[in-house]
Amino acid sequence: MDENSIVVTDLTKKFKHFTAVDKVSFSVKKGEIFGFLGANGAGKTTTIRMLCGLLLPTSGSAKIVGYDVINQSKEIKKHIGYMSQKFSLYEDLTVMENMELFGTIYGMEKKKLHQKMLSIIARLQMRDYAKTRVSNLPLGRKQKLMFATAILHDPDVVFLDEPTSGVDPIVRRDFWNMIYETAERGVSILVTTHYMDEAEYCNRLCIMENGQIKIIGNPSELKSQTGSENMNEVFQKIINR
C-alpha cells in the first residue's frame, strides 16, 4: 500500500489571466506534518481548496489516499478534515450541538459520536463550556474546537489553513500538541502558516511564492542548505533570491 496519503503532480489553477498555483508537485506521508509557508497570496489556500475538492484544478493531478481530486471529490470528502481560515462553526449553537451536527453530517453512528464528543470535551478541558454558545467562547477555545470538529470522524488527512492565526503563544503551543497527537495516530496533516516558529514544528515543509514551490525539506535541511540559523532567515533568503 502507498505510504503517501497525498500525491500532487504539476497541480495548476488559473483564474482568467492570473495563475494562482503554478505546477506544484509534492507528496505527504501517512502521519507526516507537512507545512506550507508563504506570504498572503502565495497560493497556499488555493492549493488546499483544490486538494479538498472545493476548487477544480486547471491542469495537473492530485490524489488523496488514492482518490483523484478531479473525478472522485465526493469520496475524498469522506476521508479528510478541513479547518479553514475563517471561523466555520455555528455561533448560535452550543459546543455540544456543533459537534453533534458535524458528526451527523459526517455520517457517524450515534453511539460512537457521543463517545467521541465526551472524549473531545475532556481533552479540551471544556466540560464547563459544553452547553455554552460558541459565540461566547474565547478565540483560543474556538480554534481548538474547530480542529477537534475537523477530526471528529477520524479522517486520514487533515488540512489546516492558518489554524492559529490571532491566538496567543500559549494557545498556539497547546494547539500544536493536538496536531502532534493526531499525527501520531497516522493522520497526515497539511498546515499553512505565516508564523516562522511554527515552521520548526513540521516534519517537512515547503516555501511558496507567486503560486510556485521554491524549496521543500525538513527544517534542519533547509537551514543547512541556506546557511541560516532559523526559519525566518531561511524564508527571507529564499524569497529574496
MOLIN-V452728 format. One record per run of one state. SS is the DSSP state (2 for helix, 1 for strand, 0 for the rest). FROM is the first residue (numbers start at 0). LEN is the number of residues. If there is no record, write none. Layout:
BEGIN
[[SS FROM LEN] [SS FROM LEN]]
END
This chain:
BEGIN
[[0 0 3] [1 3 12] [0 15 2] [1 17 12] [0 29 3] [1 32 5] [0 37 6] [2 43 8] [0 51 7] [1 58 6] [0 64 2] [1 66 2] [0 68 4] [2 72 7] [1 79 4] [0 83 10] [1 93 1] [2 94 11] [0 105 4] [2 109 14] [0 123 3] [2 126 3] [0 129 3] [1 132 1] [2 133 3] [0 136 2] [2 138 12] [0 150 6] [1 156 5] [0 161 7] [2 168 16] [0 184 3] [1 187 6] [0 193 2] [2 195 4] [0 199 4] [1 203 6] [0 209 2] [1 211 6] [0 217 1] [2 218 8] [0 226 4] [2 230 9] [0 239 2]]
END
